[in-house]
Amino acid sequence: TGSLSVAQADRAEVRTMLLAALGCNTAWGIIDGVFYLMGCLSERGRGIRALRQVQGALSREDAHRAIAAVLPPRLAAALGPDEYEAMRAKLVELPAPPAHPRLQRSDWLGALAVFLWVFASTFPVAMPFLFVADVGRALRLSNAVAVAMLFLAGFAFGRASGRRPWAVGIAMVLLGGALVSLTIAFGG
């Protein structure tokens, strides 16, 4: 929406912008879905390497270090030799891991969900242009929707990351407001 010039935009330009936004979000949805799949393969590959290191360790201490390397540092520091040994004993009993990581059905569904979220995020911002005839008002309403979406995303991120959701939401709004202001200053 930032590519529209409020002073000169007509309905044809709005239609072109909407189609471009849908096309762009389709492309980014595919790209983000592929990156999600790459992340799944990478994570699974790390797990395979870690299991191989534990199963192939020449000493218990080497196995304990391999286990500690894949744990969050605070958790690794909190465990003692007995806990590491219990984990090592269970991991050694597991069958050998596959030669290469493989994508599972849940990975493909996750990639589809990523694509749908990216693609669907276009619609709330585009809706004002479908229902408001005045391009200037539609653009400002679209900006407001985008800022509200930033707040909701920031709020959710704050909750997920253990931060204060309202503070993170407001920080995202401030960032969004600054970006929208910059876009307006450059003619959007």
N, C-alpha and C positions, 0 to 999 in steps of 0.2 A: 504493500500500500504506500510505502514511502516513495515510490517512483512516480506517483501521480502528482501533477501540478494542479492544485486546487483552482487556480485562476483560469486554466485552459482546458481542463479535462472534460470530455463529453462522454456520453454513454458508450460509444464505441471503444474509447480508451479504457473505460471501466471494465468492459467485457474482456478486452485484451489483457488487462491487469489480472482479472480473476482467473482467466485461463492460464496465464503464466504462473500465477501463484499455485494453482492446482498442479500444473506440470512440474514446477520446482519442488513442491512438497512430495510429489510422487517420486521424483528422482532422489531426493534426500531420504525419503522413507526406505527406498531400496538400498541406498548406500548405508544408512544406519542399521538396517537389518543384516546386511552383509558383515558390517563391523561387529554386530552382536554375535553372529555365528563364528567369526574369527576369535572373539573373546572366549566363546565356549570351548573352541578347540584348544586355545592357548591354556586356559584353566585346566582342562582335562589332561593336556600334555604335561603340565607341571605336576599334577597328581600322579601320573604314570611314572615320571622321573623320580619323584620322591619315594614312591613305593619301591621302585627298583633299587634306589639307594639304600633303603632300610633292609630290603630282602638280601641285597648283595654285600652288606657291610661286613667287614672282616672282624670287627669287634663290636661289643655292645655299646661302647662309648661313641663309635662312629655312627651307629644306628640312632643313638639318642641325639647326636648333633644333627643328623638328617631330619629327624622328627621336629626338633626345635626350630630348624631353619624354615619350616613351612607354617609354624604357628605364629600368631601375633606375639610380638616381643613380651608384653606383660604376662600373657598366658604362659609362654615358654619359661619365663623367670619364676613363675609361681609354682611350677611343677618340680617335684623332686625326683631322685633317681628311681624310686619305686614306681612312680607313675609312668615315667619314660619306659621303664622295663616292661610294665604291663602292656603299654601300647606296642612296644617292639614285638613282644611275644605274639600278640594278636595279629599284627601286620605280617609277620613272617609266615603265619599259618594260611594267609590268603593265597588264592591261586595267583600265578604270575600275571602281571597286567598285559593287556594287548600290546602289540608292537607299535601301533599308532592310535592316536585319539580318533574317535568317530563321533559324528553328530548323531544325536538321538532325536526322537520325535518331539520331545519337550523343547529341544533347541530350535527346531524349525517353527514350532508354535510360538516360541518366544520371539523369534525374528519376525514372524507375521504380526505379533502384537506390537513390536517396535514400529514396523511399517505403518500399521493402522493408527497408532498414536501420532506419529509425525504427520501422516496424511490428514487425519481428522483435525489436527490443530489449525488447519487452514480455515475451516468452516466458521468458527466463531468470529474470527477477524474479518472474514469476507461477507458475512451475513448483512451488515449494515448497507453494503452496496447493492444488495438484492432488494432491500425493502425501503430504502431512503432515496428519493429521487435527486435531492440536492447533493452533488458530489462533495462539496465542502463539509456539509454536516455529516455525511456518511463517513468521510475520512476521519473526522474528529471522533465520531462514535467508534469507529474501528480502532483508533488509537486507544480510546478508553478501554475497550474490550481487551486489547493486547496487554495493557498495563494491569488490568484485573487478573488476567491469566498469569502474568508474571507474579503477582501477589500470591495467587493460589499455588503456583509452582514453588515459590520461595517458602511459603508456609509448610507445604508438604515436605520440602527438602529439610527445613528446620526440624520438623518432627522426626524425620528419618535419620538425621545426623546427630540427634541429641542436643540440638541448639534450641534457642527460644524461637518457636515458630513465628510469632508475631514480628519479632525483630528481623528475622531473615526475610519474611514476607515484605516488610516495609523497606528493607535494603534492596530487595529486588524491584520494588515499585520505584524507588529513587533512581536506580540504575535504568529502569525502563523509561522513566520520565526524562532523564538526561538524554537518552538515546532518541526518544521521540522529539524532544526539543531541538536536538542537533539536526534531525531529519527535517523538521519544519524550517529551521534556520537556513537550510540548504535548498529550500523550495518545495519540500514535500507537504 
